[in-house]
């Protein structure tokens, strides 16, 4: 599971969730998450359908006010959910401040998409696309989550992850946005900023945000990387860059196909 491992998505809250559960065995009566059960399939369907439905409404109404209202509502839900999760975590006994820092890359992706939603800035949307889509899509499809609906942790998990995807796709549909090749470099530079901040935080707190101090316990592609930390971090960077390229590849292929089509059409016009 490369994508969530790089971006700390499906695993981003898991350590905290397991910490809560371990500290409170009386919560064993909480509903158990059933992969691809009715609740999970409903979440997946809403994650896919909502941005298209909202974008369709905007295209039909041509209402700038409605567009901004939807964007601000998604932003508010993401931020309120984040704060609510911190409160719930404290309620379940997580008092160690270093365990709830916003130091997973998906946390940063959430703040970036909030900025993009509030400002409509395409550069921030581009960063949100590379950070958010790969880091949250697989978390929605294959969540590593022990708690089922209607547990608050189930709701918080999917509001956070589905909300990021809905916000990104909604803006892409409204603005006709698509990432550019230069966006890979721009996002990689911002990722380097994240790595420096997260790695410094890990060294100071002893946590493992971003899996920068050591590999995750769960099986992942990172297990194939070196055990020597300097080389491990270099390989990690290379893996992240290749991941960004993979996210851009569909758009590059479309450009290639369209470019060939335009060249062929030009040749036909010249021959005629």
N, C-alpha and C positions, 0 to 999 in steps of 0.2 A: 504494500500500500504506500507507494511513493508519495503521492500528492499530499495526503494528510500528514504524513511523517515530516515532509519538508516544512509545511506551513502550520503544523500544530493544531489541526482542526478537530478531527474526531477524537484525538487524544488530548486536545487542549484543556478540556474541562474534566477529562476522565480521572486524572490523578487527584484532583480536588474532590470529585464525586466519590471515588473509592475511599479517600481519606475520611469523608463525611460518614460513609456507610460503615467503615471499620470502627469509627469512634462511637457509632450509635447502633449497636446490634438490635435495639428495639425497633428499628426501622425496617426489619426484615419483612414486615407485613406490607411494605410498599409494593404497588403493582410492578410486575416484571415486564420488561420490554420484550416484545415479540417481533423480531425482524420480519418485515413484509406482512405483518398482520394488518387488520383494518385501519388502525390508527396510523401506522407507519405509511401505508399506501395512500391514505388521505393526505398526509403531510407532503409526500412526494408529488401527488397530483396538484395540490395547491401551490407548491413551489414552482411547478412548471406553468400552470394555467394563469396564476394571478398577474404576473408582469404583462402577459399578452392581453389579458382582459383589461387591465388598467390602461395600457397603451392604446388599445382599441377605443376605449372611452374618450381618451384625450384626442385622438385623431378624429373621432366623430364630432365632438363638441367644439374642438379648436379653442378650448378654454385655457388660457394661461393661468388663471386663478386656480382652477381645478388641478392643473399640472403641479403647481407649486404646493398646493394643499396636500396632494398625495406624496410628494417628495418629502415634505416636512413631517408628515405622519409616519412614514417609514423610518425617517431619522429619529423621531421621538421614540418610537417603539424600540429601536435598537438601543438607544441610550438608556431608556427607562428599564428595559430588560437587563441591561448590564448592571445597573445600580441595584436592581431588585435581586439579582443573583448574588451580589456581594452581601446583601442583607440576609438572604436565605442561608448563604454559606455560614455567616456568623451565627445565625440562629441554630444551625446544626453543629456548632462547636468549632468551626474553623476560625481560631483567634489569631493564628500566626500570619501576620501581615505579609510576609514574604511569599506566601502561597497564593495570594490573590492579586498580585501585581499584574497590570496589563502588558505583559511582556511576551505573550505569544504573538506570532505574526498575524494570526487571525484577529486578534484584538486591534492591531494596527490597521488591518484591512477594514475593520468595522468603522474606525474613526475616519479613515480615508473616504469610504463610501458615504459617510454622513456629510463630510465636507463637499463631496461631489454632488450629492443630492441637494444640499442647501445652496450651492453656488452655481451648479451646472457647468463647472469647469471640466473640460474634456481631458486635460492632463491628469487631474486627480482621478477621473474615471478610468483612464488608461492604467494607472497604477493599481486601482481597485480591481480592475479586470484580472490582471496577472496575479495579484495577491489573493483575490477573493474567490474567483471561480474554481480554480484547481484546489484551493485549500478548503473549500466548504462543500463543493458538489458531492464529492465522495463521502463526506461526513454525513450528508443527508441520505445518500443511497445506502451506505453501509456503516451506520453509526455504531460506535463501540460504547453503548449506553446501557447500564443495568436497569434503569427505572422506566416504567411504562406510563402511559396516560391514565389518569390525569395528574400524576405527580408533578409538582412544580418544577422539578429538575428536568423532566421530559419537555415540558412547555418551554422553559428557558433555553434549553439546548437547541431546540428547533426554531424558536423565534430568532435566536442569534444567527444560526447558520442559514436557514431559509431566508431570513430577512436580508442578509448580505446579497444572496443570489438574486432575489426579487428586485432589490434596489439597483443592482448592476444591469440586469437584463432590461428593466423598465427604462432606464436612461438610455441604454443602447438603442432600444426600439424607438424612443421618442426623438432622439437626436440623429438617428441613422449613423450612430457611432461605430467605428471599427478601429482596433488597435493598429498602430504602424510599427514598422521594423525598428525605428528609433526608440519606440516605447520600451522595447526590450532592454536597451541600454539604460534608459532613464529609470526604469523600475529596478534594474540590477543595482544602480547607484543607491537608490533609496533602501534596497535590501541590505547593502553594505552598512548603511547607517543603522539599520535595525540590528544587524549582527554585532556591531560595536557596542551598542547600548545593551542588548540582551546578554552578550558575553560578559560585559562588565558587571551587570546585575547578577549573573550566575556566580561569578567569582566572589562577589561581596556577600551574597546570601546563601550560597551553597545549593541553590535550586538548579534546575536543568531546563530553563526556558529555551525553546527552540532546539532542544537536544544538542546544545553546543558544547556542553562539558563531557557528555558521554552518550552512547547510543541508547535508544529507547529499549525498554525491556521487551516490548512486543516485537514479534518478527516483522522485519521490514527490509527494504532495499539497503538501508543504512548498515545493516549487519554485514554487508559485503565490503564496506569501507574499512580503511586501516584502523587499527587499535591505537596507533601513535597519534596523539591529539593534533599536532601541527599538520600532519598529512591528512588526517581525518577532516579537518576544517577546510583545507584546500580542495579536497574531493567533494566536500559538501557544497562549496561554492560552485564548483563546476557542475554538479548535479542540479543546483538551483537554476543556473544559466540554461542548461539543456531543457529544463522543465519550461522555462519561459519561451524558449524557441518552439517547443512542442505546442504550447498554447497559441502561438502565432501561426503555426503551420497551416491550419485550415484557411486562414485569410490569404496566406502566401499562395496556396494552391488555387484559390479563386482568382487571384490577380493573374496568375500564370495562365489559367484557362481563358480568362477574359482577354488577356493580352494576345494570346494566340488567335482567338476569334476575331479581334479587331484587325490583326495583321492579315489574316486570311481574307477578311472582307475588303481590306484595302487593296490587296492583290487582285481580287475579282473585279473591283471597280476600275483598276488600272488596265486590266486585260480587256474589259468591255470598252 
